[in-house]
Amino acid sequence: MTSLVTFENVPRPAGVLSILVAAYAALLPYQFQVGVKFNFAPADCLLLLILMLAVGQLRFCGKAWSVWHLAIALTFVAGSFVAALRFGTLDRYELLNKDAGLVMSFLAYAAITSSVFEWEDIRRIAHVFTWSVVIQNGVAVAAFLAAYSFHTVNPFARYDGSRLSGLLLDPNAYGGLLVAALVIAESASWGPAPLFRQGSLWASRVSLGLGILFTFSRSAWIALGLGLLLLCVLRWRIAGRVMATGLIVAPLLLAMMGPRFIPILEVMASRPRQVEGRFELIHDALIAFGRHPLFGGGIGSFRLSEGEVAHNSAMWFLADFGIFGLVIFFGFMGWFFTTGWFAYRFAPVREQPVALGLLVAQTAMLGLAMGIEAFNQRHWWLVLGLIAAAYSLALRRMGHLPTQC
């Protein structure tokens, strides 16, 4: 029988890095448009502060990284090189949103895994993140309901105020953020040390549930459905209480919103022309793959040829990076699912709910990626970093990793 490692002498996380990572998690719901096709995320400023104030506190723990991380980085390098050769230049959109975005995602990942020394650190970051999303979304939902009732301007919505977008500017991305926060809060709130107690759990459930509905994001609804499906398999009581809450609240919501809400819901949920457009994009991505099956057409090639992004992470990788890129994408995501499962199985009993929340969030984000290009979403990389940190802690608990990692 494997003996467990004791942690009396495990070093505590450095103060500056720990504070900056928590602040980064708190700022993830905020983003502002400052130019054409250019958005500013305050959370990125925290990453720059980490480079300025805490770069010496970043550490490398091999088990938090894998060959798939290197493969993803090389895929983007190769894709950029192919695009530069084909088009003579690399478009500004891909340079800032894809390449620079990946660099910032890796930096966030390194900061998160470096700041975690024990399960309490994961618990703290997850708690800060979920509460920040709940509070910001509470304001956004209140503004949305006020705009609906009094026909006022809603600064938290897009598409003529019909779809809630919070401060992420895009309803689909915002819906994914809300789903990640909701499944973490729900999945981690059981056992001897729940992440949310009963009152706060209800507050988060109502706020985030309404927010997910009002985004009218089918991608977010798919993400939530996949997350709940995994919960049904692993902890059916948790999934049951979420669905029961929806069944109880739905009639009250319909009564409060009035009779004109149902036609709006039907129109926003169906949007047949948009559904048809998404299938056309998938078809076009497959055609683009047929032209350049091995290494793809280069990063940004599909967007430049179609005038629109693929709205599907797997199809984006297939069109821009070819079959090698798609295999690497699935390998990368599969690594986090398997390590998240390991962390859930071998975490201490007290911490299993938090590990489960991260595993469910990863599953939900994979569902979101079926409807949007979600790969560079900052909150997804927060989940990935916490999964890798939880995996390292589980390995350390089983005696397979030195305590300094």
Summary of the structure (lengths in Angstrom):
residues: 405
radius of gyration: 21.2
end to end distance: 22.7
largest distance: 65.9
contacts: 1395
relative contact order: 0.15
helix: 72%
strand: 3%
